[in-house]
Amino acid sequence: MTTEFNELLPVPPAEKVQIWIIGTREQVKHTINEFYVKQLVSDRVHFMPIVPAPFAQGKFMTVLER
């Protein structure tokens, strides 16, 4: 299914899927860029800011809501 059809699907705001990316800061940045290059997201602003992961020492995380 192409993205043009996905945009036509009704998705209530409360039912949006969250994709969590957890890893080193560089891994998280790389994955965000990879999602953008592969056109899984139209803009990097769809990700929350990178923050320290509260449950994994030395790891960072971001969340993408789709």
CHARMM internal coordinates of N, CA and C (Angstrom, degrees):
IC EDIT
DIST 1 N 1 CA 1.4470
DIST 1 CA 1 C 1.5260
ANGL 1 N 1 CA 1 C 108.33
DIST 1 C 2 N 1.3015
ANGL 1 CA 1 C 2 N 117.37
DIHE 1 N 1 CA 1 C 2 N 131.59
DIST 2 N 2 CA 1.4535
ANGL 1 C 2 N 2 CA 120.38
DIHE 1 CA 1 C 2 N 2 CA -179.19
DIST 2 CA 2 C 1.5166
ANGL 2 N 2 CA 2 C 110.29
DIHE 1 C 2 N 2 CA 2 C -83.91
DIST 2 C 3 N 1.3295
ANGL 2 CA 2 C 3 N 115.58
DIHE 2 N 2 CA 2 C 3 N 165.27
DIST 3 N 3 CA 1.4612
ANGL 2 C 3 N 3 CA 119.75
DIHE 2 CA 2 C 3 N 3 CA -177.23
DIST 3 CA 3 C 1.5177
ANGL 3 N 3 CA 3 C 112.92
DIHE 2 C 3 N 3 CA 3 C -64.99
DIST 3 C 4 N 1.3186
ANGL 3 CA 3 C 4 N 118.01
DIHE 3 N 3 CA 3 C 4 N -28.05
DIST 4 N 4 CA 1.4665
ANGL 3 C 4 N 4 CA 118.43
DIHE 3 CA 3 C 4 N 4 CA 179.79
DIST 4 CA 4 C 1.5308
ANGL 4 N 4 CA 4 C 111.24
DIHE 3 C 4 N 4 CA 4 C -64.11
DIST 4 C 5 N 1.3207
ANGL 4 CA 4 C 5 N 117.66
DIHE 4 N 4 CA 4 C 5 N -32.44
DIST 5 N 5 CA 1.4599
ANGL 4 C 5 N 5 CA 120.19
DIHE 4 CA 4 C 5 N 5 CA 176.43
DIST 5 CA 5 C 1.5252
ANGL 5 N 5 CA 5 C 111.10
DIHE 4 C 5 N 5 CA 5 C -76.92
DIST 5 C 6 N 1.3219
ANGL 5 CA 5 C 6 N 117.06
DIHE 5 N 5 CA 5 C 6 N -36.12
DIST 6 N 6 CA 1.4666
ANGL 5 C 6 N 6 CA 120.45
DIHE 5 CA 5 C 6 N 6 CA 177.90
DIST 6 CA 6 C 1.5163
ANGL 6 N 6 CA 6 C 111.63
DIHE 5 C 6 N 6 CA 6 C -60.31
DIST 6 C 7 N 1.3128
ANGL 6 CA 6 C 7 N 117.38
DIHE 6 N 6 CA 6 C 7 N -37.22
DIST 7 N 7 CA 1.4616
ANGL 6 C 7 N 7 CA 120.98
DIHE 6 CA 6 C 7 N 7 CA -178.87
DIST 7 CA 7 C 1.5211
ANGL 7 N 7 CA 7 C 112.01
DIHE 6 C 7 N 7 CA 7 C -67.30
DIST 7 C 8 N 1.3201
ANGL 7 CA 7 C 8 N 117.34
DIHE 7 N 7 CA 7 C 8 N -21.61
DIST 8 N 8 CA 1.4496
ANGL 7 C 8 N 8 CA 121.10
DIHE 7 CA 7 C 8 N 8 CA 179.66
DIST 8 CA 8 C 1.5312
ANGL 8 N 8 CA 8 C 112.89
DIHE 7 C 8 N 8 CA 8 C -84.35
DIST 8 C 9 N 1.3253
ANGL 8 CA 8 C 9 N 117.21
DIHE 8 N 8 CA 8 C 9 N -14.16
DIST 9 N 9 CA 1.4538
ANGL 8 C 9 N 9 CA 120.29
DIHE 8 CA 8 C 9 N 9 CA -179.36
DIST 9 CA 9 C 1.5224
ANGL 9 N 9 CA 9 C 110.55
DIHE 8 C 9 N 9 CA 9 C -74.70
DIST 9 C 10 N 1.3302
ANGL 9 CA 9 C 10 N 118.23
DIHE 9 N 9 CA 9 C 10 N 130.04
DIST 10 N 10 CA 1.4688
ANGL 9 C 10 N 10 CA 119.98
DIHE 9 CA 9 C 10 N 10 CA 178.47
DIST 10 CA 10 C 1.5281
ANGL 10 N 10 CA 10 C 110.31
DIHE 9 C 10 N 10 CA 10 C -74.86
DIST 10 C 11 N 1.3286
ANGL 10 CA 10 C 11 N 116.22
DIHE 10 N 10 CA 10 C 11 N 125.26
DIST 11 N 11 CA 1.4619
ANGL 10 C 11 N 11 CA 121.42
DIHE 10 CA 10 C 11 N 11 CA 177.94
DIST 11 CA 11 C 1.5225
ANGL 11 N 11 CA 11 C 107.59
DIHE 10 C 11 N 11 CA 11 C -129.60
DIST 11 C 12 N 1.3412
ANGL 11 CA 11 C 12 N 117.02
DIHE 11 N 11 CA 11 C 12 N 111.44
DIST 12 N 12 CA 1.4676
ANGL 11 C 12 N 12 CA 119.03
DIHE 11 CA 11 C 12 N 12 CA 176.98
DIST 12 CA 12 C 1.5333
ANGL 12 N 12 CA 12 C 110.20
DIHE 11 C 12 N 12 CA 12 C -61.25
DIST 12 C 13 N 1.3231
ANGL 12 CA 12 C 13 N 118.58
DIHE 12 N 12 CA 12 C 13 N 142.26
DIST 13 N 13 CA 1.4744
ANGL 12 C 13 N 13 CA 120.98
DIHE 12 CA 12 C 13 N 13 CA -177.23
DIST 13 CA 13 C 1.5237
ANGL 13 N 13 CA 13 C 113.71
DIHE 12 C 13 N 13 CA 13 C -55.81
DIST 13 C 14 N 1.3189
ANGL 13 CA 13 C 14 N 117.73
DIHE 13 N 13 CA 13 C 14 N -33.42
DIST 14 N 14 CA 1.4673
ANGL 13 C 14 N 14 CA 120.02
DIHE 13 CA 13 C 14 N 14 CA -178.49
DIST 14 CA 14 C 1.5256
ANGL 14 N 14 CA 14 C 112.22
DIHE 13 C 14 N 14 CA 14 C -73.16
DIST 14 C 15 N 1.3095
ANGL 14 CA 14 C 15 N 118.32
DIHE 14 N 14 CA 14 C 15 N -14.00
DIST 15 N 15 CA 1.4562
ANGL 14 C 15 N 15 CA 121.07
DIHE 14 CA 14 C 15 N 15 CA -175.59
DIST 15 CA 15 C 1.5261
ANGL 15 N 15 CA 15 C 113.09
DIHE 14 C 15 N 15 CA 15 C -108.47
DIST 15 C 16 N 1.3137
ANGL 15 CA 15 C 16 N 118.01
DIHE 15 N 15 CA 15 C 16 N 18.66
DIST 16 N 16 CA 1.4610
ANGL 15 C 16 N 16 CA 120.45
DIHE 15 CA 15 C 16 N 16 CA 179.12
DIST 16 CA 16 C 1.5212
ANGL 16 N 16 CA 16 C 110.38
DIHE 15 C 16 N 16 CA 16 C -70.70
DIST 16 C 17 N 1.3117
ANGL 16 CA 16 C 17 N 115.65
DIHE 16 N 16 CA 16 C 17 N 143.41
DIST 17 N 17 CA 1.4569
ANGL 16 C 17 N 17 CA 122.74
DIHE 16 CA 16 C 17 N 17 CA 178.97
DIST 17 CA 17 C 1.5230
ANGL 17 N 17 CA 17 C 109.07
DIHE 16 C 17 N 17 CA 17 C -79.82
DIST 17 C 18 N 1.3205
ANGL 17 CA 17 C 18 N 116.82
DIHE 17 N 17 CA 17 C 18 N 142.92
DIST 18 N 18 CA 1.4581
ANGL 17 C 18 N 18 CA 121.72
DIHE 17 CA 17 C 18 N 18 CA 175.10
DIST 18 CA 18 C 1.5221
ANGL 18 N 18 CA 18 C 108.65
DIHE 17 C 18 N 18 CA 18 C -110.95
DIST 18 C 19 N 1.3167
ANGL 18 CA 18 C 19 N 115.40
DIHE 18 N 18 CA 18 C 19 N 134.18
DIST 19 N 19 CA 1.4623
ANGL 18 C 19 N 19 CA 121.76
DIHE 18 CA 18 C 19 N 19 CA 175.14
DIST 19 CA 19 C 1.5225
ANGL 19 N 19 CA 19 C 106.65
DIHE 18 C 19 N 19 CA 19 C -113.58
DIST 19 C 20 N 1.3123
ANGL 19 CA 19 C 20 N 116.88
DIHE 19 N 19 CA 19 C 20 N 116.00
DIST 20 N 20 CA 1.4631
ANGL 19 C 20 N 20 CA 122.15
DIHE 19 CA 19 C 20 N 20 CA -179.26
DIST 20 CA 20 C 1.5190
ANGL 20 N 20 CA 20 C 108.75
DIHE 19 C 20 N 20 CA 20 C -96.61
DIST 20 C 21 N 1.3340
ANGL 20 CA 20 C 21 N 115.71
DIHE 20 N 20 CA 20 C 21 N 133.10
DIST 21 N 21 CA 1.4687
ANGL 20 C 21 N 21 CA 121.45
DIHE 20 CA 20 C 21 N 21 CA 176.46
DIST 21 CA 21 C 1.5219
ANGL 21 N 21 CA 21 C 106.46
DIHE 20 C 21 N 21 CA 21 C -117.35
DIST 21 C 22 N 1.3214
ANGL 21 CA 21 C 22 N 115.86
DIHE 21 N 21 CA 21 C 22 N 120.52
DIST 22 N 22 CA 1.4657
ANGL 21 C 22 N 22 CA 121.39
DIHE 21 CA 21 C 22 N 22 CA -176.25
DIST 22 CA 22 C 1.5162
ANGL 22 N 22 CA 22 C 108.31
DIHE 21 C 22 N 22 CA 22 C -128.13
DIST 22 C 23 N 1.3224
ANGL 22 CA 22 C 23 N 116.37
DIHE 22 N 22 CA 22 C 23 N 132.56
DIST 23 N 23 CA 1.4604
ANGL 22 C 23 N 23 CA 121.62
DIHE 22 CA 22 C 23 N 23 CA 178.29
DIST 23 CA 23 C 1.5140
ANGL 23 N 23 CA 23 C 109.56
DIHE 22 C 23 N 23 CA 23 C 172.97
DIST 23 C 24 N 1.3148
ANGL 23 CA 23 C 24 N 116.78
DIHE 23 N 23 CA 23 C 24 N -163.44
DIST 24 N 24 CA 1.4595
ANGL 23 C 24 N 24 CA 119.24
DIHE 23 CA 23 C 24 N 24 CA 174.55
DIST 24 CA 24 C 1.5260
ANGL 24 N 24 CA 24 C 107.76
DIHE 23 C 24 N 24 CA 24 C -67.81
DIST 24 C 25 N 1.3073
ANGL 24 CA 24 C 25 N 116.39
DIHE 24 N 24 CA 24 C 25 N 163.31
DIST 25 N 25 CA 1.4656
ANGL 24 C 25 N 25 CA 119.62
DIHE 24 CA 24 C 25 N 25 CA -179.77
DIST 25 CA 25 C 1.5333
ANGL 25 N 25 CA 25 C 111.04
DIHE 24 C 25 N 25 CA 25 C -56.53
DIST 25 C 26 N 1.3337
ANGL 25 CA 25 C 26 N 116.94
DIHE 25 N 25 CA 25 C 26 N -42.15
DIST 26 N 26 CA 1.4588
ANGL 25 C 26 N 26 CA 120.81
DIHE 25 CA 25 C 26 N 26 CA -179.64
DIST 26 CA 26 C 1.5301
ANGL 26 N 26 CA 26 C 111.66
DIHE 25 C 26 N 26 CA 26 C -66.57
DIST 26 C 27 N 1.3356
ANGL 26 CA 26 C 27 N 117.48
DIHE 26 N 26 CA 26 C 27 N -39.14
DIST 27 N 27 CA 1.4675
ANGL 26 C 27 N 27 CA 120.36
DIHE 26 CA 26 C 27 N 27 CA 177.69
DIST 27 CA 27 C 1.5266
ANGL 27 N 27 CA 27 C 111.31
DIHE 26 C 27 N 27 CA 27 C -63.28
DIST 27 C 28 N 1.3227
ANGL 27 CA 27 C 28 N 116.09
DIHE 27 N 27 CA 27 C 28 N -41.51
DIST 28 N 28 CA 1.4649
ANGL 27 C 28 N 28 CA 120.68
DIHE 27 CA 27 C 28 N 28 CA -179.51
DIST 28 CA 28 C 1.5287
ANGL 28 N 28 CA 28 C 109.74
DIHE 27 C 28 N 28 CA 28 C -65.55
DIST 28 C 29 N 1.3347
ANGL 28 CA 28 C 29 N 117.51
DIHE 28 N 28 CA 28 C 29 N -46.50
DIST 29 N 29 CA 1.4660
ANGL 28 C 29 N 29 CA 120.71
DIHE 28 CA 28 C 29 N 29 CA 177.99
DIST 29 CA 29 C 1.5259
ANGL 29 N 29 CA 29 C 111.03
DIHE 28 C 29 N 29 CA 29 C -59.79
DIST 29 C 30 N 1.3302
ANGL 29 CA 29 C 30 N 116.38
DIHE 29 N 29 CA 29 C 30 N -43.33
DIST 30 N 30 CA 1.4627
ANGL 29 C 30 N 30 CA 120.69
DIHE 29 CA 29 C 30 N 30 CA -179.55
DIST 30 CA 30 C 1.5295
ANGL 30 N 30 CA 30 C 110.87
DIHE 29 C 30 N 30 CA 30 C -61.96
DIST 30 C 31 N 1.3180
ANGL 30 CA 30 C 31 N 117.27
DIHE 30 N 30 CA 30 C 31 N -43.16
DIST 31 N 31 CA 1.4573
ANGL 30 C 31 N 31 CA 121.03
DIHE 30 CA 30 C 31 N 31 CA -179.34
DIST 31 CA 31 C 1.5240
ANGL 31 N 31 CA 31 C 111.54
DIHE 30 C 31 N 31 CA 31 C -67.00
DIST 31 C 32 N 1.3271
ANGL 31 CA 31 C 32 N 117.69
DIHE 31 N 31 CA 31 C 32 N -39.22
DIST 32 N 32 CA 1.4644
ANGL 31 C 32 N 32 CA 121.01
DIHE 31 CA 31 C 32 N 32 CA 175.54
DIST 32 CA 32 C 1.5257
ANGL 32 N 32 CA 32 C 109.64
DIHE 31 C 32 N 32 CA 32 C -59.47
DIST 32 C 33 N 1.3276
ANGL 32 CA 32 C 33 N 116.85
DIHE 32 N 32 CA 32 C 33 N -47.33
DIST 33 N 33 CA 1.4676
ANGL 32 C 33 N 33 CA 120.75
DIHE 32 CA 32 C 33 N 33 CA 178.69
DIST 33 CA 33 C 1.5245
ANGL 33 N 33 CA 33 C 111.67
DIHE 32 C 33 N 33 CA 33 C -63.61
DIST 33 C 34 N 1.3229
ANGL 33 CA 33 C 34 N 116.48
DIHE 33 N 33 CA 33 C 34 N -38.32
DIST 34 N 34 CA 1.4599
ANGL 33 C 34 N 34 CA 120.68
DIHE 33 CA 33 C 34 N 34 CA 178.99
DIST 34 CA 34 C 1.5317
ANGL 34 N 34 CA 34 C 111.11
DIHE 33 C 34 N 34 CA 34 C -64.31
DIST 34 C 35 N 1.3285
ANGL 34 CA 34 C 35 N 117.76
DIHE 34 N 34 CA 34 C 35 N -41.63
DIST 35 N 35 CA 1.4713
ANGL 34 C 35 N 35 CA 121.44
DIHE 34 CA 34 C 35 N 35 CA 176.98
DIST 35 CA 35 C 1.5285
ANGL 35 N 35 CA 35 C 110.06
DIHE 34 C 35 N 35 CA 35 C -60.78
DIST 35 C 36 N 1.3314
ANGL 35 CA 35 C 36 N 116.45
DIHE 35 N 35 CA 35 C 36 N -39.08
DIST 36 N 36 CA 1.4678
ANGL 35 C 36 N 36 CA 120.85
DIHE 35 CA 35 C 36 N 36 CA -179.91
DIST 36 CA 36 C 1.5346
ANGL 36 N 36 CA 36 C 110.78
DIHE 35 C 36 N 36 CA 36 C -68.91
DIST 36 C 37 N 1.3162
ANGL 36 CA 36 C 37 N 117.39
DIHE 36 N 36 CA 36 C 37 N -46.09
DIST 37 N 37 CA 1.4681
ANGL 36 C 37 N 37 CA 121.66
DIHE 36 CA 36 C 37 N 37 CA -178.57
DIST 37 CA 37 C 1.5281
ANGL 37 N 37 CA 37 C 110.70
DIHE 36 C 37 N 37 CA 37 C -63.92
DIST 37 C 38 N 1.3227
ANGL 37 CA 37 C 38 N 116.77
DIHE 37 N 37 CA 37 C 38 N -38.62
DIST 38 N 38 CA 1.4693
ANGL 37 C 38 N 38 CA 120.52
DIHE 37 CA 37 C 38 N 38 CA 179.55
DIST 38 CA 38 C 1.5311
ANGL 38 N 38 CA 38 C 112.32
DIHE 37 C 38 N 38 CA 38 C -82.96
DIST 38 C 39 N 1.3152
ANGL 38 CA 38 C 39 N 115.58
DIHE 38 N 38 CA 38 C 39 N 5.25
DIST 39 N 39 CA 1.4677
ANGL 38 C 39 N 39 CA 124.42
DIHE 38 CA 38 C 39 N 39 CA 176.78
DIST 39 CA 39 C 1.5260
ANGL 39 N 39 CA 39 C 113.15
DIHE 38 C 39 N 39 CA 39 C 60.28
DIST 39 C 40 N 1.3296
ANGL 39 CA 39 C 40 N 116.46
DIHE 39 N 39 CA 39 C 40 N 34.62
DIST 40 N 40 CA 1.4605
ANGL 39 C 40 N 40 CA 120.26
DIHE 39 CA 39 C 40 N 40 CA 171.64
DIST 40 CA 40 C 1.5219
ANGL 40 N 40 CA 40 C 110.24
DIHE 39 C 40 N 40 CA 40 C -79.50
DIST 40 C 41 N 1.3319
ANGL 40 CA 40 C 41 N 116.27
DIHE 40 N 40 CA 40 C 41 N -22.96
DIST 41 N 41 CA 1.4689
ANGL 40 C 41 N 41 CA 122.30
DIHE 40 CA 40 C 41 N 41 CA 173.10
DIST 41 CA 41 C 1.5221
ANGL 41 N 41 CA 41 C 107.84
DIHE 40 C 41 N 41 CA 41 C -131.67
DIST 41 C 42 N 1.3169
ANGL 41 CA 41 C 42 N 116.09
DIHE 41 N 41 CA 41 C 42 N 147.54
DIST 42 N 42 CA 1.4652
ANGL 41 C 42 N 42 CA 119.63
DIHE 41 CA 41 C 42 N 42 CA -178.75
DIST 42 CA 42 C 1.5211
ANGL 42 N 42 CA 42 C 112.26
DIHE 41 C 42 N 42 CA 42 C -83.37
DIST 42 C 43 N 1.3372
ANGL 42 CA 42 C 43 N 116.79
DIHE 42 N 42 CA 42 C 43 N -20.08
DIST 43 N 43 CA 1.4578
ANGL 42 C 43 N 43 CA 120.95
DIHE 42 CA 42 C 43 N 43 CA -179.53
DIST 43 CA 43 C 1.5230
ANGL 43 N 43 CA 43 C 108.75
DIHE 42 C 43 N 43 CA 43 C -156.92
DIST 43 C 44 N 1.3134
ANGL 43 CA 43 C 44 N 116.54
DIHE 43 N 43 CA 43 C 44 N 147.68
DIST 44 N 44 CA 1.4700
ANGL 43 C 44 N 44 CA 121.07
DIHE 43 CA 43 C 44 N 44 CA -178.52
DIST 44 CA 44 C 1.5255
ANGL 44 N 44 CA 44 C 112.66
DIHE 43 C 44 N 44 CA 44 C -69.14
DIST 44 C 45 N 1.3191
ANGL 44 CA 44 C 45 N 118.27
DIHE 44 N 44 CA 44 C 45 N -13.81
DIST 45 N 45 CA 1.4672
ANGL 44 C 45 N 45 CA 121.02
DIHE 44 CA 44 C 45 N 45 CA -179.03
DIST 45 CA 45 C 1.5225
ANGL 45 N 45 CA 45 C 112.11
DIHE 44 C 45 N 45 CA 45 C -70.34
DIST 45 C 46 N 1.3226
ANGL 45 CA 45 C 46 N 118.07
DIHE 45 N 45 CA 45 C 46 N -8.55
DIST 46 N 46 CA 1.4642
ANGL 45 C 46 N 46 CA 121.14
DIHE 45 CA 45 C 46 N 46 CA 178.32
DIST 46 CA 46 C 1.5313
ANGL 46 N 46 CA 46 C 111.37
DIHE 45 C 46 N 46 CA 46 C -73.98
DIST 46 C 47 N 1.3288
ANGL 46 CA 46 C 47 N 117.10
DIHE 46 N 46 CA 46 C 47 N -12.53
DIST 47 N 47 CA 1.4568
ANGL 46 C 47 N 47 CA 121.60
DIHE 46 CA 46 C 47 N 47 CA 177.79
DIST 47 CA 47 C 1.5242
ANGL 47 N 47 CA 47 C 109.77
DIHE 46 C 47 N 47 CA 47 C -91.74
DIST 47 C 48 N 1.3281
ANGL 47 CA 47 C 48 N 115.40
DIHE 47 N 47 CA 47 C 48 N 145.40
DIST 48 N 48 CA 1.4604
ANGL 47 C 48 N 48 CA 119.86
DIHE 47 CA 47 C 48 N 48 CA 172.36
DIST 48 CA 48 C 1.5316
ANGL 48 N 48 CA 48 C 107.61
DIHE 47 C 48 N 48 CA 48 C -69.66
DIST 48 C 49 N 1.3384
ANGL 48 CA 48 C 49 N 117.36
DIHE 48 N 48 CA 48 C 49 N 158.84
DIST 49 N 49 CA 1.4733
ANGL 48 C 49 N 49 CA 118.70
DIHE 48 CA 48 C 49 N 49 CA 175.69
DIST 49 CA 49 C 1.5322
ANGL 49 N 49 CA 49 C 110.99
DIHE 48 C 49 N 49 CA 49 C -58.65
DIST 49 C 50 N 1.3082
ANGL 49 CA 49 C 50 N 115.99
DIHE 49 N 49 CA 49 C 50 N 150.01
DIST 50 N 50 CA 1.4685
ANGL 49 C 50 N 50 CA 121.30
DIHE 49 CA 49 C 50 N 50 CA 178.83
DIST 50 CA 50 C 1.5284
ANGL 50 N 50 CA 50 C 108.30
DIHE 49 C 50 N 50 CA 50 C -72.07
DIST 50 C 51 N 1.3339
ANGL 50 CA 50 C 51 N 115.63
DIHE 50 N 50 CA 50 C 51 N 127.82
DIST 51 N 51 CA 1.4654
ANGL 50 C 51 N 51 CA 121.71
DIHE 50 CA 50 C 51 N 51 CA -178.64
DIST 51 CA 51 C 1.5286
ANGL 51 N 51 CA 51 C 108.48
DIHE 50 C 51 N 51 CA 51 C -132.75
DIST 51 C 52 N 1.3499
ANGL 51 CA 51 C 52 N 116.76
DIHE 51 N 51 CA 51 C 52 N 158.85
DIST 52 N 52 CA 1.4704
ANGL 51 C 52 N 52 CA 118.75
DIHE 51 CA 51 C 52 N 52 CA 175.21
DIST 52 CA 52 C 1.5345
ANGL 52 N 52 CA 52 C 110.00
DIHE 51 C 52 N 52 CA 52 C -62.33
DIST 52 C 53 N 1.3160
ANGL 52 CA 52 C 53 N 117.04
DIHE 52 N 52 CA 52 C 53 N 137.91
DIST 53 N 53 CA 1.4645
ANGL 52 C 53 N 53 CA 121.48
DIHE 52 CA 52 C 53 N 53 CA 178.12
DIST 53 CA 53 C 1.5363
ANGL 53 N 53 CA 53 C 108.26
DIHE 52 C 53 N 53 CA 53 C -74.94
DIST 53 C 54 N 1.3250
ANGL 53 CA 53 C 54 N 117.28
DIHE 53 N 53 CA 53 C 54 N 125.17
DIST 54 N 54 CA 1.4710
ANGL 53 C 54 N 54 CA 119.49
DIHE 53 CA 53 C 54 N 54 CA -176.24
DIST 54 CA 54 C 1.5195
ANGL 54 N 54 CA 54 C 114.14
DIHE 53 C 54 N 54 CA 54 C -70.45
DIST 54 C 55 N 1.3243
ANGL 54 CA 54 C 55 N 118.41
DIHE 54 N 54 CA 54 C 55 N -16.23
DIST 55 N 55 CA 1.4587
ANGL 54 C 55 N 55 CA 121.59
DIHE 54 CA 54 C 55 N 55 CA -174.35
DIST 55 CA 55 C 1.5160
ANGL 55 N 55 CA 55 C 113.27
DIHE 54 C 55 N 55 CA 55 C -113.32
DIST 55 C 56 N 1.3296
ANGL 55 CA 55 C 56 N 118.24
DIHE 55 N 55 CA 55 C 56 N 2.59
DIST 56 N 56 CA 1.4620
ANGL 55 C 56 N 56 CA 121.65
DIHE 55 CA 55 C 56 N 56 CA -179.88
DIST 56 CA 56 C 1.5262
ANGL 56 N 56 CA 56 C 108.68
DIHE 55 C 56 N 56 CA 56 C -138.90
DIST 56 C 57 N 1.3028
ANGL 56 CA 56 C 57 N 116.56
DIHE 56 N 56 CA 56 C 57 N 109.84
DIST 57 N 57 CA 1.4585
ANGL 56 C 57 N 57 CA 121.17
DIHE 56 CA 56 C 57 N 57 CA -176.85
DIST 57 CA 57 C 1.5251
ANGL 57 N 57 CA 57 C 110.97
DIHE 56 C 57 N 57 CA 57 C -64.87
DIST 57 C 58 N 1.3248
ANGL 57 CA 57 C 58 N 116.20
DIHE 57 N 57 CA 57 C 58 N 130.41
DIST 58 N 58 CA 1.4503
ANGL 57 C 58 N 58 CA 121.69
DIHE 57 CA 57 C 58 N 58 CA 178.56
DIST 58 CA 58 C 1.5146
ANGL 58 N 58 CA 58 C 114.28
DIHE 57 C 58 N 58 CA 58 C 81.21
DIST 58 C 59 N 1.3214
ANGL 58 CA 58 C 59 N 117.82
DIHE 58 N 58 CA 58 C 59 N 3.98
DIST 59 N 59 CA 1.4629
ANGL 58 C 59 N 59 CA 121.85
DIHE 58 CA 58 C 59 N 59 CA -179.53
DIST 59 CA 59 C 1.5309
ANGL 59 N 59 CA 59 C 109.59
DIHE 58 C 59 N 59 CA 59 C -108.81
DIST 59 C 60 N 1.3197
ANGL 59 CA 59 C 60 N 114.87
DIHE 59 N 59 CA 59 C 60 N 158.37
DIST 60 N 60 CA 1.4562
ANGL 59 C 60 N 60 CA 121.36
DIHE 59 CA 59 C 60 N 60 CA 178.29
DIST 60 CA 60 C 1.5198
ANGL 60 N 60 CA 60 C 108.32
DIHE 59 C 60 N 60 CA 60 C -124.93
DIST 60 C 61 N 1.3249
ANGL 60 CA 60 C 61 N 115.64
DIHE 60 N 60 CA 60 C 61 N 164.19
DIST 61 N 61 CA 1.4521
ANGL 60 C 61 N 61 CA 119.24
DIHE 60 CA 60 C 61 N 61 CA -177.56
DIST 61 CA 61 C 1.5234
ANGL 61 N 61 CA 61 C 111.69
DIHE 60 C 61 N 61 CA 61 C -147.82
DIST 61 C 62 N 1.3163
ANGL 61 CA 61 C 62 N 114.45
DIHE 61 N 61 CA 61 C 62 N 159.55
DIST 62 N 62 CA 1.4533
ANGL 61 C 62 N 62 CA 122.89
DIHE 61 CA 61 C 62 N 62 CA 170.73
DIST 62 CA 62 C 1.5180
ANGL 62 N 62 CA 62 C 106.59
DIHE 61 C 62 N 62 CA 62 C -145.68
DIST 62 C 63 N 1.3262
ANGL 62 CA 62 C 63 N 115.78
DIHE 62 N 62 CA 62 C 63 N 162.34
DIST 63 N 63 CA 1.4564
ANGL 62 C 63 N 63 CA 120.53
DIHE 62 CA 62 C 63 N 63 CA -179.36
DIST 63 CA 63 C 1.5252
ANGL 63 N 63 CA 63 C 108.26
DIHE 62 C 63 N 63 CA 63 C -129.50
DIST 63 C 64 N 1.3241
ANGL 63 CA 63 C 64 N 115.45
DIHE 63 N 63 CA 63 C 64 N 136.27
DIST 64 N 64 CA 1.4577
ANGL 63 C 64 N 64 CA 122.71
DIHE 63 CA 63 C 64 N 64 CA 175.14
DIST 64 CA 64 C 1.5136
ANGL 64 N 64 CA 64 C 107.25
DIHE 63 C 64 N 64 CA 64 C -112.18
DIST 64 C 65 N 1.3350
ANGL 64 CA 64 C 65 N 117.50
DIHE 64 N 64 CA 64 C 65 N 124.92
DIST 65 N 65 CA 1.4585
ANGL 64 C 65 N 65 CA 120.81
DIHE 64 CA 64 C 65 N 65 CA 174.18
DIST 65 CA 65 C 1.5052
ANGL 65 N 65 CA 65 C 108.33
DIHE 64 C 65 N 65 CA 65 C -101.77
DIST 65 C 66 N 1.3238
ANGL 65 CA 65 C 66 N 116.33
DIHE 65 N 65 CA 65 C 66 N 130.11
DIST 66 N 66 CA 1.4786
ANGL 65 C 66 N 66 CA 120.49
DIHE 65 CA 65 C 66 N 66 CA -179.50
DIST 66 CA 66 C 1.4872
ANGL 66 N 66 CA 66 C 109.00
DIHE 65 C 66 N 66 CA 66 C -120.79
END
COOR INIT
IC SEED 1 N 1 CA 1 C
IC BUILD
